[in-house]
Amino acid sequence: MDKLNSITSFVEVARTGSFTQAAEHLGLSRLQVSRHIQDIEKWLNLRLFHRTTRKVSLTIQGEEALSYCQQILNQVSDLQSRAHSHNNELVGTIRLASPIGLGQHKLFEAIEAFTKRHPQTRFELLLSDSLSQLVDDRVDIALRYIHQPDEGLIARKLMYIATAVCTSKAYLAQHNTINDPNDLATHNCLVHKKHNVWQFQRNGNTQKVTVKGNIVANDMGVLLKAAKQGMGIAHLPCDLANDHLLSGELIKVLPEYTTVGSHIWAVYLSRNFQQNVVRAFIDFLAEQWHHDIL
């Protein structure tokens, strides 16, 4: 029995919930993956999966074994990375979750620079504006726009992202003038699913406005596109909006007010058994983004 390959197949089947998908990701046949699972179950004398024609799920014993097997793979990867450290060479795969807009722009640029510096690194990206579940999604790092991380998670603050309320010239030309945040109640606002209360600050005073409109989305990129096309007013992170504000495609609404932004944090479960390449990428992001304010 090749224990390391069997452990790798076990972890991948647990992650994907599918023998077929695990085989595709590992470049193996489904039969090879099935044999690996049979081997490791025989070796451990445990049943690791509940199997039906439609679904594969971990048994209680499988969930416990998964934690140990993931640690083994992380340690192997870390050993491999350390073996290459004399050449400043990192090896390994990082499973990374990120908001869609951040992943398509600023994060992509960071990954491009990191992989040029360390060409034997790989990334598996999960782009979603929903919060990734680190355990269920087997995520090494989750990047999140939050003010403060949840208790029980370890996090490192990477940068601050300012925000802007903006729309197109065409929208402003066709609708009532906006002089005060409360005026937004009569306008078509393009609303993020989890953010329908917009907060404005001026001269030490804060105003909160509950907004609504004909488009609600969980993707900032969709709201950006709708705002550029004159469909309404959007509250966008400046890493998405700045280029369009500079080009004139978008105009700031209520520019004399500031809106509350948020920090980007790298969130992860534990420093123990963390791959060397994962630690290096977090350090890289912190170094690259520390002085950025967008």
Secondary structure by P-SEA (a helix, b strand, c coil): caaaaaaaaaaaaaaaccaaaaaaaacccaaaaaaaaaaaaaaacccccccccccccccaaaaaaaaaaaaaaaaaaaaaaaaaccccbbbbccbbbbcccccccaaaaaaaaaaaacccccccccccccccccccccccbbbbbcccccccbbbbbcbbbbbbbcccaaaaacccccccccccccccccccccccbbbbbcccbbbbbbcccccccccaaaaaaaaaaccccccccccccaaaaaacccccccccbbbbbbbbbbcccccccccaaaaaaaaaaaaacccccc
